[in-house]
């Protein structure tokens, strides 16, 4: 299953809810979720922050949902 869809459904949200939070249309979010459009750096950052996860998790670089500790990010 797509990570964006999984996160959205785990939080009992609709596409339009997430789209509004990150400042895009529902259609654009749908394209991201289905892989029809590549995620931009800006949207990746917003989605990772919104879902409280890492960009690496969104991009399947890790299976760890928790975001990295801020102390690691500063190094």
N, CA, C and O atoms as a Maestro MAE file, in Angstrom:
{
 s_m_m2io_version
 :::
 2.0.0
}

f_m_ct {
 s_m_title
 :::
 protein
 m_atom[300] {
  # First column is atom index #
  i_m_mmod_type
  r_m_x_coord
  r_m_y_coord
  r_m_z_coord
  i_m_residue_number
  s_m_chain_name
  s_m_pdb_residue_name
  s_m_pdb_atom_name
  i_m_atomic_number
  :::
  1 25 0.845 -1.193 0.000 1 A "UNK " " N  " 7
  2 3 0.000 0.000 0.000 1 A "UNK " " CA " 6
  3 2 0.888 1.254 0.000 1 A "UNK " " C  " 6
  4 15 1.980 1.256 0.567 1 A "UNK " " O  " 8
  5 25 0.418 2.270 -0.617 2 A "UNK " " N  " 7
  6 3 1.113 3.551 -0.681 2 A "UNK " " CA " 6
  7 2 1.225 4.155 0.717 2 A "UNK " " C  " 6
  8 15 0.253 4.166 1.472 2 A "UNK " " O  " 8
  9 25 2.404 4.653 1.056 3 A "UNK " " N  " 7
  10 3 2.622 5.209 2.395 3 A "UNK " " CA " 6
  11 2 1.717 6.404 2.674 3 A "UNK " " C  " 6
  12 15 1.198 6.529 3.783 3 A "UNK " " O  " 8
  13 25 1.516 7.274 1.707 4 A "UNK " " N  " 7
  14 3 0.652 8.434 1.943 4 A "UNK " " CA " 6
  15 2 -0.778 7.984 2.232 4 A "UNK " " C  " 6
  16 15 -1.430 8.501 3.139 4 A "UNK " " O  " 8
  17 25 -1.246 7.039 1.469 5 A "UNK " " N  " 7
  18 3 -2.606 6.534 1.678 5 A "UNK " " CA " 6
  19 2 -2.706 5.834 3.032 5 A "UNK " " C  " 6
  20 15 -3.685 6.006 3.759 5 A "UNK " " O  " 8
  21 25 -1.705 5.060 3.356 6 A "UNK " " N  " 7
  22 3 -1.674 4.349 4.632 6 A "UNK " " CA " 6
  23 2 -1.731 5.331 5.807 6 A "UNK " " C  " 6
  24 15 -2.519 5.152 6.735 6 A "UNK " " O  " 8
  25 25 -0.904 6.351 5.759 7 A "UNK " " N  " 7
  26 3 -0.890 7.348 6.833 7 A "UNK " " CA " 6
  27 2 -2.223 8.084 6.916 7 A "UNK " " C  " 6
  28 15 -2.752 8.309 8.005 7 A "UNK " " O  " 8
  29 25 -2.749 8.448 5.780 8 A "UNK " " N  " 7
  30 3 -4.027 9.167 5.749 8 A "UNK " " CA " 6
  31 2 -5.143 8.310 6.341 8 A "UNK " " C  " 6
  32 15 -5.918 8.781 7.175 8 A "UNK " " O  " 8
  33 25 -5.222 7.070 5.915 9 A "UNK " " N  " 7
  34 3 -6.282 6.188 6.405 9 A "UNK " " CA " 6
  35 2 -6.097 5.840 7.878 9 A "UNK " " C  " 6
  36 15 -7.078 5.713 8.611 9 A "UNK " " O  " 8
  37 25 -4.843 5.684 8.322 10 A "UNK " " N  " 7
  38 3 -4.579 5.414 9.737 10 A "UNK " " CA " 6
  39 2 -5.062 6.554 10.626 10 A "UNK " " C  " 6
  40 15 -5.382 6.350 11.797 10 A "UNK " " O  " 8
  41 25 -5.109 7.757 10.056 11 A "UNK " " N  " 7
  42 3 -5.555 8.932 10.798 11 A "UNK " " CA " 6
  43 2 -7.010 9.295 10.503 11 A "UNK " " C  " 6
  44 15 -7.481 10.366 10.884 11 A "UNK " " O  " 8
  45 25 -7.714 8.391 9.822 12 A "UNK " " N  " 7
  46 3 -9.131 8.593 9.475 12 A "UNK " " CA " 6
  47 2 -9.380 9.938 8.786 12 A "UNK " " C  " 6
  48 15 -10.289 10.684 9.149 12 A "UNK " " O  " 8
  49 25 -8.552 10.221 7.793 13 A "UNK " " N  " 7
  50 3 -8.653 11.477 7.054 13 A "UNK " " CA " 6
  51 2 -9.063 11.219 5.614 13 A "UNK " " C  " 6
  52 15 -8.842 10.136 5.072 13 A "UNK " " O  " 8
  53 25 -9.659 12.227 5.009 14 A "UNK " " N  " 7
  54 3 -9.954 12.215 3.590 14 A "UNK " " CA " 6
  55 2 -8.833 12.937 2.849 14 A "UNK " " C  " 6
  56 15 -8.093 13.723 3.441 14 A "UNK " " O  " 8
  57 25 -8.715 12.668 1.563 15 A "UNK " " N  " 7
  58 3 -7.695 13.358 0.772 15 A "UNK " " CA " 6
  59 2 -7.861 14.867 0.867 15 A "UNK " " C  " 6
  60 15 -6.873 15.596 0.967 15 A "UNK " " O  " 8
  61 25 -9.099 15.340 0.839 16 A "UNK " " N  " 7
  62 3 -9.325 16.784 0.890 16 A "UNK " " CA " 6
  63 2 -8.855 17.385 2.204 16 A "UNK " " C  " 6
  64 15 -8.435 18.542 2.230 16 A "UNK " " O  " 8
  65 25 -8.914 16.623 3.304 17 A "UNK " " N  " 7
  66 3 -8.444 17.110 4.602 17 A "UNK " " CA " 6
  67 2 -6.938 17.352 4.583 17 A "UNK " " C  " 6
  68 15 -6.459 18.404 5.007 17 A "UNK " " O  " 8
  69 25 -6.207 16.370 4.090 18 A "UNK " " N  " 7
  70 3 -4.743 16.480 4.043 18 A "UNK " " CA " 6
  71 2 -4.341 17.555 3.049 18 A "UNK " " C  " 6
  72 15 -3.452 18.360 3.327 18 A "UNK " " O  " 8
  73 25 -4.982 17.575 1.905 19 A "UNK " " N  " 7
  74 3 -4.671 18.569 0.879 19 A "UNK " " CA " 6
  75 2 -4.811 19.983 1.430 19 A "UNK " " C  " 6
  76 15 -3.964 20.841 1.183 19 A "UNK " " O  " 8
  77 25 -5.869 20.215 2.167 20 A "UNK " " N  " 7
  78 3 -6.096 21.548 2.741 20 A "UNK " " CA " 6
  79 2 -4.992 21.909 3.730 20 A "UNK " " C  " 6
  80 15 -4.530 23.050 3.758 20 A "UNK " " O  " 8
  81 25 -4.569 20.946 4.538 21 A "UNK " " N  " 7
  82 3 -3.510 21.192 5.536 21 A "UNK " " CA " 6
  83 2 -2.181 21.538 4.894 21 A "UNK " " C  " 6
  84 15 -1.424 22.335 5.448 21 A "UNK " " O  " 8
  85 25 -1.876 20.961 3.742 22 A "UNK " " N  " 7
  86 3 -0.591 21.233 3.093 22 A "UNK " " CA " 6
  87 2 -0.694 22.268 1.976 22 A "UNK " " C  " 6
  88 15 0.298 22.586 1.321 22 A "UNK " " O  " 8
  89 25 -1.900 22.788 1.764 23 A "UNK " " N  " 7
  90 3 -2.076 23.906 0.838 23 A "UNK " " CA " 6
  91 2 -2.120 23.552 -0.636 23 A "UNK " " C  " 6
  92 15 -1.644 24.314 -1.478 23 A "UNK " " O  " 8
  93 25 -2.694 22.391 -0.952 24 A "UNK " " N  " 7
  94 3 -2.842 21.995 -2.350 24 A "UNK " " CA " 6
  95 2 -4.277 21.527 -2.576 24 A "UNK " " C  " 6
  96 15 -5.050 21.382 -1.629 24 A "UNK " " O  " 8
  97 25 -4.620 21.294 -3.829 25 A "UNK " " N  " 7
  98 3 -5.963 20.806 -4.142 25 A "UNK " " CA " 6
  99 2 -6.065 19.312 -3.831 25 A "UNK " " C  " 6
  100 15 -5.057 18.613 -3.733 25 A "UNK " " O  " 8
  101 25 -7.280 18.849 -3.680 26 A "UNK " " N  " 7
  102 3 -7.507 17.426 -3.442 26 A "UNK " " CA " 6
  103 2 -7.024 16.612 -4.638 26 A "UNK " " C  " 6
  104 15 -6.463 15.528 -4.475 26 A "UNK " " O  " 8
  105 25 -7.241 17.136 -5.825 27 A "UNK " " N  " 7
  106 3 -6.808 16.436 -7.040 27 A "UNK " " CA " 6
  107 2 -5.283 16.272 -7.056 27 A "UNK " " C  " 6
  108 15 -4.773 15.196 -7.371 27 A "UNK " " O  " 8
  109 25 -4.565 17.344 -6.715 28 A "UNK " " N  " 7
  110 3 -3.101 17.281 -6.692 28 A "UNK " " CA " 6
  111 2 -2.640 16.252 -5.657 28 A "UNK " " C  " 6
  112 15 -1.731 15.463 -5.911 28 A "UNK " " O  " 8
  113 25 -3.288 16.276 -4.479 29 A "UNK " " N  " 7
  114 3 -2.931 15.298 -3.448 29 A "UNK " " CA " 6
  115 2 -3.184 13.878 -3.956 29 A "UNK " " C  " 6
  116 15 -2.372 12.981 -3.727 29 A "UNK " " O  " 8
  117 25 -4.289 13.678 -4.635 30 A "UNK " " N  " 7
  118 3 -4.612 12.368 -5.192 30 A "UNK " " CA " 6
  119 2 -3.514 11.912 -6.154 30 A "UNK " " C  " 6
  120 15 -3.127 10.743 -6.150 30 A "UNK " " O  " 8
  121 25 -3.024 12.822 -6.965 31 A "UNK " " N  " 7
  122 3 -1.936 12.484 -7.894 31 A "UNK " " CA " 6
  123 2 -0.676 12.077 -7.138 31 A "UNK " " C  " 6
  124 15 0.014 11.144 -7.548 31 A "UNK " " O  " 8
  125 25 -0.370 12.763 -6.046 32 A "UNK " " N  " 7
  126 3 0.788 12.380 -5.225 32 A "UNK " " CA " 6
  127 2 0.568 10.997 -4.625 32 A "UNK " " C  " 6
  128 15 1.464 10.153 -4.641 32 A "UNK " " O  " 8
  129 25 -0.624 10.778 -4.100 33 A "UNK " " N  " 7
  130 3 -0.918 9.526 -3.416 33 A "UNK " " CA " 6
  131 2 -0.882 8.334 -4.373 33 A "UNK " " C  " 6
  132 15 -0.462 7.245 -3.982 33 A "UNK " " O  " 8
  133 25 -1.306 8.523 -5.591 34 A "UNK " " N  " 7
  134 3 -1.324 7.426 -6.563 34 A "UNK " " CA " 6
  135 2 -0.022 7.314 -7.363 34 A "UNK " " C  " 6
  136 15 0.143 6.385 -8.153 34 A "UNK " " O  " 8
  137 25 0.891 8.250 -7.163 35 A "UNK " " N  " 7
  138 3 2.172 8.206 -7.861 35 A "UNK " " CA " 6
  139 2 2.129 8.783 -9.264 35 A "UNK " " C  " 6
  140 15 3.087 8.633 -10.023 35 A "UNK " " O  " 8
  141 25 1.034 9.439 -9.619 36 A "UNK " " N  " 7
  142 3 0.932 10.036 -10.948 36 A "UNK " " CA " 6
  143 2 1.787 11.298 -11.066 36 A "UNK " " C  " 6
  144 15 2.170 11.702 -12.163 36 A "UNK " " O  " 8
  145 25 2.078 11.910 -9.921 37 A "UNK " " N  " 7
  146 3 2.933 13.093 -9.869 37 A "UNK " " CA " 6
  147 2 3.990 12.873 -8.804 37 A "UNK " " C  " 6
  148 15 3.686 12.374 -7.720 37 A "UNK " " O  " 8
  149 25 5.230 13.241 -9.101 38 A "UNK " " N  " 7
  150 3 6.303 13.102 -8.123 38 A "UNK " " CA " 6
  151 2 6.170 14.152 -7.026 38 A "UNK " " C  " 6
  152 15 5.815 15.303 -7.281 38 A "UNK " " O  " 8
  153 25 6.460 13.730 -5.813 39 A "UNK " " N  " 7
  154 3 6.415 14.645 -4.673 39 A "UNK " " CA " 6
  155 2 7.554 15.655 -4.771 39 A "UNK " " C  " 6
  156 15 8.692 15.294 -5.073 39 A "UNK " " O  " 8
  157 25 7.240 16.907 -4.515 40 A "UNK " " N  " 7
  158 3 8.273 17.939 -4.494 40 A "UNK " " CA " 6
  159 2 8.889 17.997 -3.108 40 A "UNK " " C  " 6
  160 15 8.316 17.490 -2.143 40 A "UNK " " O  " 8
  161 25 10.041 18.609 -3.012 41 A "UNK " " N  " 7
  162 3 10.712 18.767 -1.722 41 A "UNK " " CA " 6
  163 2 9.816 19.510 -0.728 41 A "UNK " " C  " 6
  164 15 9.712 19.122 0.435 41 A "UNK " " O  " 8
  165 25 9.184 20.563 -1.191 42 A "UNK " " N  " 7
  166 3 8.316 21.365 -0.340 42 A "UNK " " CA " 6
  167 2 7.147 20.533 0.207 42 A "UNK " " C  " 6
  168 15 6.847 20.596 1.399 42 A "UNK " " O  " 8
  169 25 6.499 19.767 -0.649 43 A "UNK " " N  " 7
  170 3 5.361 18.944 -0.226 43 A "UNK " " CA " 6
  171 2 5.837 17.815 0.688 43 A "UNK " " C  " 6
  172 15 5.165 17.498 1.670 43 A "UNK " " O  " 8
  173 25 6.974 17.208 0.384 44 A "UNK " " N  " 7
  174 3 7.524 16.174 1.260 44 A "UNK " " CA " 6
  175 2 7.729 16.703 2.672 44 A "UNK " " C  " 6
  176 15 7.376 16.037 3.645 44 A "UNK " " O  " 8
  177 25 8.293 17.886 2.785 45 A "UNK " " N  " 7
  178 3 8.525 18.490 4.102 45 A "UNK " " CA " 6
  179 2 7.212 18.725 4.830 45 A "UNK " " C  " 6
  180 15 7.091 18.425 6.018 45 A "UNK " " O  " 8
  181 25 6.234 19.261 4.120 46 A "UNK " " N  " 7
  182 3 4.933 19.537 4.739 46 A "UNK " " CA " 6
  183 2 4.238 18.255 5.185 46 A "UNK " " C  " 6
  184 15 3.678 18.201 6.280 46 A "UNK " " O  " 8
  185 25 4.272 17.234 4.350 47 A "UNK " " N  " 7
  186 3 3.623 15.969 4.685 47 A "UNK " " CA " 6
  187 2 4.324 15.271 5.845 47 A "UNK " " C  " 6
  188 15 3.666 14.727 6.732 47 A "UNK " " O  " 8
  189 25 5.650 15.285 5.844 48 A "UNK " " N  " 7
  190 3 6.396 14.670 6.946 48 A "UNK " " CA " 6
  191 2 6.081 15.381 8.262 48 A "UNK " " C  " 6
  192 15 5.899 14.732 9.292 48 A "UNK " " O  " 8
  193 25 6.018 16.688 8.228 49 A "UNK " " N  " 7
  194 3 5.683 17.448 9.433 49 A "UNK " " CA " 6
  195 2 4.243 17.163 9.860 49 A "UNK " " C  " 6
  196 15 3.976 16.937 11.040 49 A "UNK " " O  " 8
  197 25 3.332 17.174 8.916 50 A "UNK " " N  " 7
  198 3 1.923 16.951 9.223 50 A "UNK " " CA " 6
  199 2 1.701 15.564 9.836 50 A "UNK " " C  " 6
  200 15 0.983 15.429 10.827 50 A "UNK " " O  " 8
  201 25 2.312 14.549 9.251 51 A "UNK " " N  " 7
  202 3 2.141 13.185 9.731 51 A "UNK " " CA " 6
  203 2 3.115 12.827 10.854 51 A "UNK " " C  " 6
  204 15 3.073 11.716 11.381 51 A "UNK " " O  " 8
  205 25 3.979 13.751 11.215 52 A "UNK " " N  " 7
  206 3 4.981 13.557 12.264 52 A "UNK " " CA " 6
  207 2 5.823 12.311 11.996 52 A "UNK " " C  " 6
  208 15 5.951 11.417 12.832 52 A "UNK " " O  " 8
  209 25 6.382 12.298 10.802 53 A "UNK " " N  " 7
  210 3 7.256 11.209 10.391 53 A "UNK " " CA " 6
  211 2 8.443 11.803 9.647 53 A "UNK " " C  " 6
  212 15 8.591 13.024 9.590 53 A "UNK " " O  " 8
  213 25 9.280 10.959 9.083 54 A "UNK " " N  " 7
  214 3 10.429 11.455 8.322 54 A "UNK " " CA " 6
  215 2 10.156 11.383 6.824 54 A "UNK " " C  " 6
  216 15 9.313 10.615 6.360 54 A "UNK " " O  " 8
  217 25 10.880 12.191 6.096 55 A "UNK " " N  " 7
  218 3 10.801 12.133 4.644 55 A "UNK " " CA " 6
  219 2 11.271 10.758 4.171 55 A "UNK " " C  " 6
  220 15 10.730 10.208 3.212 55 A "UNK " " O  " 8
  221 25 12.270 10.213 4.840 56 A "UNK " " N  " 7
  222 3 12.755 8.875 4.479 56 A "UNK " " CA " 6
  223 2 11.646 7.832 4.574 56 A "UNK " " C  " 6
  224 15 11.576 6.928 3.741 56 A "UNK " " O  " 8
  225 25 10.786 7.948 5.571 57 A "UNK " " N  " 7
  226 3 9.673 7.008 5.691 57 A "UNK " " CA " 6
  227 2 8.714 7.173 4.508 57 A "UNK " " C  " 6
  228 15 8.255 6.187 3.931 57 A "UNK " " O  " 8
  229 25 8.422 8.407 4.158 58 A "UNK " " N  " 7
  230 3 7.526 8.667 3.030 58 A "UNK " " CA " 6
  231 2 8.089 8.126 1.722 58 A "UNK " " C  " 6
  232 15 7.337 7.718 0.837 58 A "UNK " " O  " 8
  233 25 9.414 8.124 1.603 59 A "UNK " " N  " 7
  234 3 10.078 7.682 0.371 59 A "UNK " " CA " 6
  235 2 10.557 6.234 0.434 59 A "UNK " " C  " 6
  236 15 11.345 5.806 -0.410 59 A "UNK " " O  " 8
  237 25 10.086 5.472 1.434 60 A "UNK " " N  " 7
  238 3 10.445 4.063 1.587 60 A "UNK " " CA " 6
  239 2 11.934 3.831 1.813 60 A "UNK " " C  " 6
  240 15 12.451 2.771 1.460 60 A "UNK " " O  " 8
  241 25 12.626 4.796 2.392 61 A "UNK " " N  " 7
  242 3 14.044 4.623 2.708 61 A "UNK " " CA " 6
  243 2 14.224 3.972 4.077 61 A "UNK " " C  " 6
  244 15 15.312 3.499 4.408 61 A "UNK " " O  " 8
  245 25 13.149 3.950 4.871 62 A "UNK " " N  " 7
  246 3 13.140 3.311 6.177 62 A "UNK " " CA " 6
  247 2 11.723 2.852 6.475 62 A "UNK " " C  " 6
  248 15 10.752 3.356 5.910 62 A "UNK " " O  " 8
  249 25 11.631 1.891 7.369 63 A "UNK " " N  " 7
  250 3 10.312 1.444 7.815 63 A "UNK " " CA " 6
  251 2 9.974 2.026 9.186 63 A "UNK " " C  " 6
  252 15 8.926 1.717 9.752 63 A "UNK " " O  " 8
  253 25 10.853 2.862 9.714 64 A "UNK " " N  " 7
  254 3 10.650 3.510 11.009 64 A "UNK " " CA " 6
  255 2 9.786 4.744 10.823 64 A "UNK " " C  " 6
  256 15 10.185 5.695 10.150 64 A "UNK " " O  " 8
  257 25 8.594 4.727 11.424 65 A "UNK " " N  " 7
  258 3 7.656 5.852 11.263 65 A "UNK " " CA " 6
  259 2 8.049 7.084 12.061 65 A "UNK " " C  " 6
  260 15 7.751 8.209 11.659 65 A "UNK " " O  " 8
  261 25 8.708 6.881 13.178 66 A "UNK " " N  " 7
  262 3 9.047 8.013 14.043 66 A "UNK " " CA " 6
  263 2 10.023 8.937 13.324 66 A "UNK " " C  " 6
  264 15 10.923 8.471 12.626 66 A "UNK " " O  " 8
  265 25 9.849 10.239 13.491 67 A "UNK " " N  " 7
  266 3 10.813 11.166 12.879 67 A "UNK " " CA " 6
  267 2 12.152 11.081 13.608 67 A "UNK " " C  " 6
  268 15 12.226 10.610 14.743 67 A "UNK " " O  " 8
  269 25 13.190 11.538 12.949 68 A "UNK " " N  " 7
  270 3 14.504 11.546 13.564 68 A "UNK " " CA " 6
  271 2 14.531 12.557 14.702 68 A "UNK " " C  " 6
  272 15 13.878 13.598 14.627 68 A "UNK " " O  " 8
  273 25 15.287 12.253 15.760 69 A "UNK " " N  " 7
  274 3 15.420 13.248 16.838 69 A "UNK " " CA " 6
  275 2 16.096 14.508 16.301 69 A "UNK " " C  " 6
  276 15 16.978 14.433 15.446 69 A "UNK " " O  " 8
  277 25 15.688 15.629 16.795 70 A "UNK " " N  " 7
  278 3 16.229 16.909 16.314 70 A "UNK " " CA " 6
  279 2 17.739 16.990 16.503 70 A "UNK " " C  " 6
  280 15 18.422 17.609 15.687 70 A "UNK " " O  " 8
  281 25 18.277 16.379 17.559 71 A "UNK " " N  " 7
  282 3 19.717 16.438 17.799 71 A "UNK " " CA " 6
  283 2 20.504 15.777 16.674 71 A "UNK " " C  " 6
  284 15 21.611 16.216 16.363 71 A "UNK " " O  " 8
  285 25 19.961 14.739 16.065 72 A "UNK " " N  " 7
  286 3 20.620 14.078 14.936 72 A "UNK " " CA " 6
  287 2 20.564 14.988 13.710 72 A "UNK " " C  " 6
  288 15 21.516 15.044 12.931 72 A "UNK " " O  " 8
  289 25 19.473 15.685 13.545 73 A "UNK " " N  " 7
  290 3 19.299 16.545 12.383 73 A "UNK " " CA " 6
  291 2 20.282 17.701 12.375 73 A "UNK " " C  " 6
  292 15 20.638 18.187 11.301 73 A "UNK " " O  " 8
  293 25 20.733 18.157 13.540 74 A "UNK " " N  " 7
  294 3 21.622 19.321 13.624 74 A "UNK " " CA " 6
  295 2 23.067 18.978 13.335 74 A "UNK " " C  " 6
  296 15 23.863 19.877 13.064 74 A "UNK " " O  " 8
  297 25 23.436 17.700 13.382 75 A "UNK " " N  " 7
  298 3 24.842 17.291 13.179 75 A "UNK " " CA " 6
  299 2 25.247 17.353 11.747 75 A "UNK " " C  " 6
  300 15 26.391 17.042 11.415 75 A "UNK " " O  " 8
  :::
 }
 m_bond[299] {
  # First column is bond index #
  i_m_from
  i_m_to
  i_m_order
  :::
  1 1 2 1
  2 2 3 1
  3 3 4 2
  4 3 5 1
  5 5 6 1
  6 6 7 1
  7 7 8 2
  8 7 9 1
  9 9 10 1
  10 10 11 1
  11 11 12 2
  12 11 13 1
  13 13 14 1
  14 14 15 1
  15 15 16 2
  16 15 17 1
  17 17 18 1
  18 18 19 1
  19 19 20 2
  20 19 21 1
  21 21 22 1
  22 22 23 1
  23 23 24 2
  24 23 25 1
  25 25 26 1
  26 26 27 1
  27 27 28 2
  28 27 29 1
  29 29 30 1
  30 30 31 1
  31 31 32 2
  32 31 33 1
  33 33 34 1
  34 34 35 1
  35 35 36 2
  36 35 37 1
  37 37 38 1
  38 38 39 1
  39 39 40 2
  40 39 41 1
  41 41 42 1
  42 42 43 1
  43 43 44 2
  44 43 45 1
  45 45 46 1
  46 46 47 1
  47 47 48 2
  48 47 49 1
  49 49 50 1
  50 50 51 1
  51 51 52 2
  52 51 53 1
  53 53 54 1
  54 54 55 1
  55 55 56 2
  56 55 57 1
  57 57 58 1
  58 58 59 1
  59 59 60 2
  60 59 61 1
  61 61 62 1
  62 62 63 1
  63 63 64 2
  64 63 65 1
  65 65 66 1
  66 66 67 1
  67 67 68 2
  68 67 69 1
  69 69 70 1
  70 70 71 1
  71 71 72 2
  72 71 73 1
  73 73 74 1
  74 74 75 1
  75 75 76 2
  76 75 77 1
  77 77 78 1
  78 78 79 1
  79 79 80 2
  80 79 81 1
  81 81 82 1
  82 82 83 1
  83 83 84 2
  84 83 85 1
  85 85 86 1
  86 86 87 1
  87 87 88 2
  88 87 89 1
  89 89 90 1
  90 90 91 1
  91 91 92 2
  92 91 93 1
  93 93 94 1
  94 94 95 1
  95 95 96 2
  96 95 97 1
  97 97 98 1
  98 98 99 1
  99 99 100 2
  100 99 101 1
  101 101 102 1
  102 102 103 1
  103 103 104 2
  104 103 105 1
  105 105 106 1
  106 106 107 1
  107 107 108 2
  108 107 109 1
  109 109 110 1
  110 110 111 1
  111 111 112 2
  112 111 113 1
  113 113 114 1
  114 114 115 1
  115 115 116 2
  116 115 117 1
  117 117 118 1
  118 118 119 1
  119 119 120 2
  120 119 121 1
  121 121 122 1
  122 122 123 1
  123 123 124 2
  124 123 125 1
  125 125 126 1
  126 126 127 1
  127 127 128 2
  128 127 129 1
  129 129 130 1
  130 130 131 1
  131 131 132 2
  132 131 133 1
  133 133 134 1
  134 134 135 1
  135 135 136 2
  136 135 137 1
  137 137 138 1
  138 138 139 1
  139 139 140 2
  140 139 141 1
  141 141 142 1
  142 142 143 1
  143 143 144 2
  144 143 145 1
  145 145 146 1
  146 146 147 1
  147 147 148 2
  148 147 149 1
  149 149 150 1
  150 150 151 1
  151 151 152 2
  152 151 153 1
  153 153 154 1
  154 154 155 1
  155 155 156 2
  156 155 157 1
  157 157 158 1
  158 158 159 1
  159 159 160 2
  160 159 161 1
  161 161 162 1
  162 162 163 1
  163 163 164 2
  164 163 165 1
  165 165 166 1
  166 166 167 1
  167 167 168 2
  168 167 169 1
  169 169 170 1
  170 170 171 1
  171 171 172 2
  172 171 173 1
  173 173 174 1
  174 174 175 1
  175 175 176 2
  176 175 177 1
  177 177 178 1
  178 178 179 1
  179 179 180 2
  180 179 181 1
  181 181 182 1
  182 182 183 1
  183 183 184 2
  184 183 185 1
  185 185 186 1
  186 186 187 1
  187 187 188 2
  188 187 189 1
  189 189 190 1
  190 190 191 1
  191 191 192 2
  192 191 193 1
  193 193 194 1
  194 194 195 1
  195 195 196 2
  196 195 197 1
  197 197 198 1
  198 198 199 1
  199 199 200 2
  200 199 201 1
  201 201 202 1
  202 202 203 1
  203 203 204 2
  204 203 205 1
  205 205 206 1
  206 206 207 1
  207 207 208 2
  208 207 209 1
  209 209 210 1
  210 210 211 1
  211 211 212 2
  212 211 213 1
  213 213 214 1
  214 214 215 1
  215 215 216 2
  216 215 217 1
  217 217 218 1
  218 218 219 1
  219 219 220 2
  220 219 221 1
  221 221 222 1
  222 222 223 1
  223 223 224 2
  224 223 225 1
  225 225 226 1
  226 226 227 1
  227 227 228 2
  228 227 229 1
  229 229 230 1
  230 230 231 1
  231 231 232 2
  232 231 233 1
  233 233 234 1
  234 234 235 1
  235 235 236 2
  236 235 237 1
  237 237 238 1
  238 238 239 1
  239 239 240 2
  240 239 241 1
  241 241 242 1
  242 242 243 1
  243 243 244 2
  244 243 245 1
  245 245 246 1
  246 246 247 1
  247 247 248 2
  248 247 249 1
  249 249 250 1
  250 250 251 1
  251 251 252 2
  252 251 253 1
  253 253 254 1
  254 254 255 1
  255 255 256 2
  256 255 257 1
  257 257 258 1
  258 258 259 1
  259 259 260 2
  260 259 261 1
  261 261 262 1
  262 262 263 1
  263 263 264 2
  264 263 265 1
  265 265 266 1
  266 266 267 1
  267 267 268 2
  268 267 269 1
  269 269 270 1
  270 270 271 1
  271 271 272 2
  272 271 273 1
  273 273 274 1
  274 274 275 1
  275 275 276 2
  276 275 277 1
  277 277 278 1
  278 278 279 1
  279 279 280 2
  280 279 281 1
  281 281 282 1
  282 282 283 1
  283 283 284 2
  284 283 285 1
  285 285 286 1
  286 286 287 1
  287 287 288 2
  288 287 289 1
  289 289 290 1
  290 290 291 1
  291 291 292 2
  292 291 293 1
  293 293 294 1
  294 294 295 1
  295 295 296 2
  296 295 297 1
  297 297 298 1
  298 298 299 1
  299 299 300 2
  :::
 }
}
